[in-house]
Amino acid sequence: MKHVFVIVGVLSFVSAISSESPSPSLDDLAARIKPKPAEETWKMIPWRTSLVEGQRLARELNRPMLVWISSEEPLERC
């Protein structure tokens, strides 16, 4: 009798899973996680990788400088 309850339970679980809505496609998932254009405005900034060039440009334009120095890979500890 115990085996019958287990079999009925498994069958009802399987039928419940199969009756759910279909999984979203890979394209749907990609569209959900892809950044929107408003979230990528930082890419429009002409970043400089040379300190000397950045200093020269900041002086010419009379603008402040952002200097980011890291001694290791930023995503290494994740």
Phi and psi in degrees as GROMACS dihedral restraints (atoms count N, CA, C in turn):
[ dihedral_restraints ]
;  ai    aj    ak    al  type     phi  dphi    fc
    3     4     5     6     1   -61.4    20    10
    4     5     6     7     1   -39.0    20    10
    6     7     8     9     1   -64.9    20    10
    7     8     9    10     1   -33.7    20    10
    9    10    11    12     1   -65.6    20    10
   10    11    12    13     1   -43.7    20    10
   12    13    14    15     1   -63.4    20    10
   13    14    15    16     1   -39.2    20    10
   15    16    17    18     1   -65.4    20    10
   16    17    18    19     1   -45.2    20    10
   18    19    20    21     1   -64.0    20    10
   19    20    21    22     1   -44.2    20    10
   21    22    23    24     1   -63.3    20    10
   22    23    24    25     1   -40.3    20    10
   24    25    26    27     1   -63.3    20    10
   25    26    27    28     1   -44.2    20    10
   27    28    29    30     1   -65.2    20    10
   28    29    30    31     1   -43.9    20    10
   30    31    32    33     1   -63.9    20    10
   31    32    33    34     1   -40.0    20    10
   33    34    35    36     1   -68.6    20    10
   34    35    36    37     1   -34.6    20    10
   36    37    38    39     1   -65.7    20    10
   37    38    39    40     1   -44.8    20    10
   39    40    41    42     1   -64.0    20    10
   40    41    42    43     1   -41.6    20    10
   42    43    44    45     1   -68.3    20    10
   43    44    45    46     1   -33.1    20    10
   45    46    47    48     1   -67.4    20    10
   46    47    48    49     1   -39.1    20    10
   48    49    50    51     1   -67.3    20    10
   49    50    51    52     1   -43.8    20    10
   51    52    53    54     1   -72.0    20    10
   52    53    54    55     1   -20.2    20    10
   54    55    56    57     1   -87.9    20    10
   55    56    57    58     1    -5.8    20    10
   57    58    59    60     1   -68.8    20    10
   58    59    60    61     1   162.9    20    10
   60    61    62    63     1   -63.6    20    10
   61    62    63    64     1   151.6    20    10
   63    64    65    66     1   -65.1    20    10
   64    65    66    67     1   153.1    20    10
   66    67    68    69     1   -66.4    20    10
   67    68    69    70     1   146.5    20    10
   69    70    71    72     1   -65.8    20    10
   70    71    72    73     1   150.6    20    10
   72    73    74    75     1   -73.9    20    10
   73    74    75    76     1   167.6    20    10
   75    76    77    78     1   -63.1    20    10
   76    77    78    79     1   -37.1    20    10
   78    79    80    81     1   -64.5    20    10
   79    80    81    82     1   -38.7    20    10
   81    82    83    84     1   -64.0    20    10
   82    83    84    85     1   -44.3    20    10
   84    85    86    87     1   -63.7    20    10
   85    86    87    88     1   -41.2    20    10
   87    88    89    90     1   -63.9    20    10
   88    89    90    91     1   -39.4    20    10
   90    91    92    93     1   -65.4    20    10
   91    92    93    94     1   -32.3    20    10
   93    94    95    96     1   -70.6    20    10
   94    95    96    97     1   -37.8    20    10
   96    97    98    99     1   -96.5    20    10
   97    98    99   100     1   -12.9    20    10
   99   100   101   102     1   -67.9    20    10
  100   101   102   103     1   133.3    20    10
  102   103   104   105     1   -62.6    20    10
  103   104   105   106     1   143.7    20    10
  105   106   107   108     1   -77.9    20    10
  106   107   108   109     1   158.0    20    10
  108   109   110   111     1   -55.3    20    10
  109   110   111   112     1   -35.2    20    10
  111   112   113   114     1   -67.0    20    10
  112   113   114   115     1   -20.6    20    10
  114   115   116   117     1   -89.1    20    10
  115   116   117   118     1    -3.9    20    10
  117   118   119   120     1  -116.4    20    10
  118   119   120   121     1    23.8    20    10
  120   121   122   123     1   -66.5    20    10
  121   122   123   124     1   -22.5    20    10
  123   124   125   126     1   -63.8    20    10
  124   125   126   127     1   -21.8    20    10
  126   127   128   129     1   -72.5    20    10
  127   128   129   130     1   -17.3    20    10
  129   130   131   132     1   -81.3    20    10
  130   131   132   133     1   -11.9    20    10
  132   133   134   135     1   -75.9    20    10
  133   134   135   136     1   129.1    20    10
  135   136   137   138     1   -77.6    20    10
  136   137   138   139     1    78.7    20    10
  138   139   140   141     1   -62.4    20    10
  139   140   141   142     1   145.0    20    10
  141   142   143   144     1  -111.4    20    10
  142   143   144   145     1   142.7    20    10
  144   145   146   147     1  -105.7    20    10
  145   146   147   148     1    -6.6    20    10
  147   148   149   150     1  -103.0    20    10
  148   149   150   151     1   124.8    20    10
  150   151   152   153     1   -62.2    20    10
  151   152   153   154     1   -43.7    20    10
  153   154   155   156     1   -64.0    20    10
  154   155   156   157     1   -45.1    20    10
  156   157   158   159     1   -63.7    20    10
  157   158   159   160     1   -40.5    20    10
  159   160   161   162     1   -63.8    20    10
  160   161   162   163     1   -41.9    20    10
  162   163   164   165     1   -63.0    20    10
  163   164   165   166     1   -43.5    20    10
  165   166   167   168     1   -62.0    20    10
  166   167   168   169     1   -45.9    20    10
  168   169   170   171     1   -66.7    20    10
  169   170   171   172     1   -40.1    20    10
  171   172   173   174     1   -62.6    20    10
  172   173   174   175     1   -39.5    20    10
  174   175   176   177     1   -66.3    20    10
  175   176   177   178     1   -44.6    20    10
  177   178   179   180     1   -60.3    20    10
  178   179   180   181     1   -42.4    20    10
  180   181   182   183     1   -91.9    20    10
  181   182   183   184     1    -3.2    20    10
  183   184   185   186     1    54.9    20    10
  184   185   186   187     1    51.6    20    10
  186   187   188   189     1  -125.5    20    10
  187   188   189   190     1   156.7    20    10
  189   190   191   192     1   -75.0    20    10
  190   191   192   193     1   165.7    20    10
  192   193   194   195     1  -116.4    20    10
  193   194   195   196     1   144.2    20    10
  195   196   197   198     1  -108.7    20    10
  196   197   198   199     1   120.4    20    10
  198   199   200   201     1  -115.0    20    10
  199   200   201   202     1   121.1    20    10
  201   202   203   204     1  -115.1    20    10
  202   203   204   205     1   116.4    20    10
  204   205   206   207     1  -118.0    20    10
  205   206   207   208     1   131.4    20    10
  207   208   209   210     1  -136.9    20    10
  208   209   210   211     1   137.2    20    10
  210   211   212   213     1   -92.8    20    10
  211   212   213   214     1    -2.6    20    10
  213   214   215   216     1  -147.0    20    10
  214   215   216   217     1   172.1    20    10
  216   217   218   219     1   -63.6    20    10
  217   218   219   220     1   129.3    20    10
  219   220   221   222     1   -64.2    20    10
  220   221   222   223     1   -28.3    20    10
  222   223   224   225     1  -100.1    20    10
  223   224   225   226     1     6.3    20    10
  225   226   227   228     1   -63.9    20    10
  226   227   228   229     1   -35.6    20    10
  228   229   230   231     1   -87.0    20    10
  229   230   231   232     1    -1.9    20    10
